[in-house]
Amino acid sequence: MMMHQKIAAAEEIRAQLLPTEDKIDEAIACSAQLIAAMIKARADTGVGAAIGHTAIAQVSAAQTQMVEARRALIRAHKALIEAGGDVGVLTTGYGDTSECPEIEETRTKGRLRAVG
C-alpha cells in the first residue's frame, strides 16, 4: 500500500473517531440532564420518592454503561495511534496535543456509611 493511501485511510478513521468520541460525551451529558429532569419533576409535582425511582435507576445504569463505552473509545483511540505508527503514519494532534494519559480504572474505595 502506498503512503498516500495509508494517510487517506488514517484520515478517514480520524474523521469517524473524533465525532464518535464527541457523541458519547454528548450522550452522557444528556443522560445526566434526563436524570435531573426526572428528579425535578418528582419534586415539582410532590409525588413520593419511590415514584419513578426504577426509571431513574435504569437511566443511571445506562449512563454507567456509556461511561464504560467512553473508556473503550479512549483505549481504541490510543490503539489507533499505535497502529498508525506501526504502518509509518505519524499522528497529528487536534485540540489538546499533550500525551494521552493512562485511564484510571474505576475502583471502589470503600462503603459509604451514615455519619451523625
C-alpha positions as CSV (number, residue, x, y, z in Angstrom):
1,M,0.0,0.0,0.0
2,M,1.4,3.4,-0.9
3,M,1.9,6.0,1.8
4,H,-0.7,8.4,0.4
5,Q,-3.3,5.5,0.7
6,K,-2.3,4.9,4.3
7,I,-2.6,8.6,5.1
8,A,-6.0,8.7,3.4
9,A,-7.2,5.7,5.4
10,A,-5.9,7.2,8.7
11,E,-7.7,10.5,7.8
12,E,-11.0,8.6,7.2
13,I,-10.6,6.8,10.6
14,R,-9.9,10.1,12.3
15,A,-13.0,11.7,10.6
16,Q,-15.1,8.9,12.2
17,L,-13.4,8.6,15.5
18,L,-13.5,12.2,16.8
19,P,-17.2,12.7,16.2
20,T,-17.9,9.3,17.9
21,E,-16.0,10.5,20.9
22,D,-17.9,13.7,20.9
23,K,-21.2,12.0,20.6
24,I,-20.6,9.6,23.5
25,D,-19.7,12.6,25.7
26,E,-22.9,14.3,24.5
27,A,-25.0,11.2,25.3
28,I,-23.5,11.0,28.8
29,A,-24.4,14.7,29.4
30,C,-27.9,14.2,28.0
31,S,-28.5,11.3,30.3
32,A,-27.4,13.4,33.3
33,Q,-29.8,16.1,32.2
34,L,-32.6,13.4,31.9
35,I,-31.9,12.2,35.4
36,A,-32.0,15.8,36.7
37,A,-35.3,16.4,34.9
38,M,-36.9,13.3,36.4
39,I,-35.8,14.3,39.9
40,K,-37.0,17.8,39.4
41,A,-40.4,16.6,38.0
42,R,-40.9,14.4,41.0
43,A,-40.1,17.3,43.4
44,D,-42.2,19.8,41.5
45,T,-45.2,17.5,41.5
46,G,-44.8,16.5,45.1
47,V,-45.1,12.8,44.4
48,G,-43.3,10.3,46.7
49,A,-39.6,9.5,46.2
50,A,-40.4,5.9,45.2
51,I,-42.4,7.1,42.1
52,G,-40.1,7.0,39.1
53,H,-37.2,5.5,41.1
54,T,-36.9,2.5,38.8
55,A,-36.7,4.7,35.8
56,I,-34.0,6.9,37.4
57,A,-32.0,3.8,38.3
58,Q,-32.3,2.4,34.8
59,V,-31.1,5.7,33.2
60,S,-28.3,5.8,35.7
61,A,-27.3,2.2,34.8
62,A,-27.4,3.2,31.1
63,Q,-25.2,6.2,31.9
64,T,-22.7,3.9,33.6
65,Q,-22.6,1.8,30.5
66,M,-22.0,4.9,28.4
67,V,-19.0,5.8,30.6
68,E,-17.6,2.3,30.1
69,A,-18.1,2.8,26.3
70,R,-16.3,6.1,26.5
71,R,-13.4,4.3,28.3
72,A,-13.3,1.7,25.4
73,L,-13.3,4.5,22.8
74,I,-10.4,6.2,24.6
75,R,-8.5,2.9,24.5
76,A,-9.3,2.4,20.9
77,H,-8.0,5.9,20.1
78,K,-4.7,5.1,21.7
79,A,-4.5,1.8,19.9
80,L,-5.2,3.5,16.6
81,I,-2.4,5.9,17.3
82,E,-0.1,3.0,17.9
83,A,-1.3,1.2,14.7
84,G,-0.6,4.3,12.7
85,G,2.9,4.3,13.9
86,D,3.2,0.7,13.0
87,V,2.5,1.5,9.4
88,G,4.5,4.7,9.3
89,V,1.7,7.2,9.6
90,L,2.6,9.9,12.1
91,T,-0.2,11.3,14.2
92,T,-1.4,14.9,14.2
93,G,-2.8,16.3,17.3
94,Y,-6.2,18.1,17.2
95,G,-7.1,20.3,20.2
96,D,-5.1,19.2,23.2
97,T,-1.8,17.8,21.8
98,S,-0.4,16.6,25.1
99,E,0.4,12.9,25.5
100,C,-2.8,10.8,26.3
101,P,-2.7,9.9,30.0
102,E,-3.5,6.4,31.1
103,I,-7.1,5.8,32.1
104,E,-7.6,5.3,35.7
105,E,-9.6,2.1,36.5
106,T,-12.7,2.6,38.4
107,R,-12.1,1.5,42.0
108,T,-14.3,1.0,44.9
109,K,-12.6,2.8,47.8
110,G,-14.9,1.6,50.5
111,R,-18.5,1.7,51.6
112,L,-20.5,4.7,52.4
113,R,-21.7,5.0,55.9
114,A,-24.0,7.3,57.8
115,V,-22.5,10.0,60.0
116,G,-24.4,11.6,62.6
